[in-house]
Amino acid sequence: MAVALLRPRRPRRTYEGMPSVSPVIIDSLRQRMERVARRMAIEMARTIPLAEGVAGGSAFSSEVLAACREGVATLLSLWAESRPPSDPELQQLSRMGGRLATTGVPLDAILRAYRVAALVIWQHVIELVRNHPEIDAQSVLTAVGPLFDYLDSISAAVSTSYLETRERARREQDRQYDQFFAEVIQGTADQEALARAAAGGTVLNFPYQVVVVGAEDTSAEASVATSWMPLGAHVALYQSTLVALVPTSVRIATLRRSLRTATGAEQLPWRIARGPVAQDLAEVPQAVRAARDALAVGAILQPEEVVHDWSRLHPYLGWLHDLPGLEGFVAASLGPLLQRESRRRPPLRQTLEVVLSAGGLSEAARELHVHRHTLLYRLERIRELVGDWKDPDDRLRLELALRGYRILQGISEPGAEAPGVTGAPGGGGRERTATAG
């Protein structure tokens, strides 16, 4: 937590055995406490720049004045009793630091204001010495040490209170942001939720393209948010993926480049999928679903790629939500080949896949490490079992069935995500936008 960045507090000095502060100084300041506190409050108000939109006015001024009265009263008690401030006193005096942490006031400005307040007290001490010659020099010097120790202790306590409050506020802001983003993705966000988010600084300006990243750890979320939010994107962790609403003017190449810069990696460490453009709030859930489905299908059909485009994978995305239909189609198209899977080496299915993807029979034979005549024999057997690969209709049906088979195999592997929960494992493939081939 940020509080850990504070320098260790030095041991508090004890004042036993030291000469006491002159009662004249203590009594005179106690009689002038209101004037001293008001002067401190005025100087602190001049030093602390309130952020734009933060309420100041009489209520805030009264709070600062009350804190100054309390600070002077505590200092007089410490002088009178020759002791350092207690933890409860410091905790009480530091509450202004926590209050100002929510206003956007920089911590160094707050600490500077406390130094100004201590200077006001010291100026009054000097004025008292001028007006009361009976105050001896040693008594004045005795007041210096406790005053600056007091300032040092308050500064440390204020810093701790400030940073703790900022950290709590940040965690709460992150929680509200994630909750709002989940409502947007699920389609349950309404205009009231939009207004609350806007009041907290999160404004949605449609249209957005939906981009998902196949990563679910906090370090990945930090990297994506750091690199994409400056581009106008909204990023949050949703189930097994990071979901981003990205302005349509931002290109995927820009997102890839900024993410590589943020991670310091030459290649993207996670898979990315681009979904449809959401024109308004109502279109976000469907666009997210399409992008997440593209992430899952792309990992199976294009394992060598790391960037997938839903528009190029669109024909296959519906299969994730109709597995029984896909199983029936694959069985009807490839059943005889799959039944002979264990009898052939390589399987006839693999032979068919290579032939459909190769540039010709000679190239396919080389890739399969078989003689061309052997390949022709296998193709004749395939034609008898499932259809002619040279016939356009049969070829399209067989290509689709082979891809459907790969999807079924991919989602049935141990550790694979179930359909509809489409986080995909990362890959170290070539970094270029994938096609559906």
Stockholm file with secondary structure:
# STOCKHOLM 1.0

chainA/1-437         MAVALLRPRRPRRTYEGMPSVSPVIIDSLRQRMERVARRMAIEMARTIPLAEGVAGGSAFSSEVLAACREGVATLLSLWAESRPPSDPELQQLSRMGGRLATTGVPLDAILRAYRVAALVIWQHVIELVRNHPEIDAQSVLTAVGPLFDYLDSISAAVSTSYLETRERARREQDRQYDQFFAEVIQGTADQEALARAAAGGTVLNFPYQVVVVGAEDTSAEASVATSWMPLGAHVALYQSTLVALVPTSVRIATLRRSLRTATGAEQLPWRIARGPVAQDLAEVPQAVRAARDALAVGAILQPEEVVHDWSRLHPYLGWLHDLPGLEGFVAASLGPLLQRESRRRPPLRQTLEVVLSAGGLSEAARELHVHRHTLLYRLERIRELVGDWKDPDDRLRLELALRGYRILQGISEPGAEAPGVTGAPGGGGRERTATAG
#=GR chainA/1-437 SS CGGGGSCCCCCCCCCTTSCCCCHHHHHHHHHTHHHHHHHHHHHHHHHSCCCTTCCCHHHHHHHHHHHHHHHHHHHHHHHHHTCCCCHHHHHHHTHHHHHHHTTTCCHHHHHHHHHHHHHHHHHHHHHHHHHCTTSCHHHHHHHHHHHHHHHHHHHHHHHHHHHHHHHHHHHHHHHHHHHHHHHHHHTCCCHHHHHHHHHTTCCCCSCEEEEEESCCSHHHHHHHHHHHGGGTCEEEEETTEEEEEEETTSCHHHHHHHHHHHHTCSSCSSCEEEEEEECSGGGHHHHHHHHHHHHHHHHHHCTTEEEEEHHHHHHHHGGGGCHHHHHHHHHHHHHHHHHTTTTSSSCHHHHHHHHHHSSSHHHHHHHHTCCHHHHHHHHHHHHHHHCCTTSHHHHHHHHHHHHHHHHHHHHHSTTCCCTTCCCCCCCCCEEEECCCC
#=GC SS_cons         CGGGGSCCCCCCCCCTTSCCCCHHHHHHHHHTHHHHHHHHHHHHHHHSCCCTTCCCHHHHHHHHHHHHHHHHHHHHHHHHHTCCCCHHHHHHHTHHHHHHHTTTCCHHHHHHHHHHHHHHHHHHHHHHHHHCTTSCHHHHHHHHHHHHHHHHHHHHHHHHHHHHHHHHHHHHHHHHHHHHHHHHHHTCCCHHHHHHHHHTTCCCCSCEEEEEESCCSHHHHHHHHHHHGGGTCEEEEETTEEEEEEETTSCHHHHHHHHHHHHTCSSCSSCEEEEEEECSGGGHHHHHHHHHHHHHHHHHHCTTEEEEEHHHHHHHHGGGGCHHHHHHHHHHHHHHHHHTTTTSSSCHHHHHHHHHHSSSHHHHHHHHTCCHHHHHHHHHHHHHHHCCTTSHHHHHHHHHHHHHHHHHHHHHSTTCCCTTCCCCCCCCCEEEECCCC
//
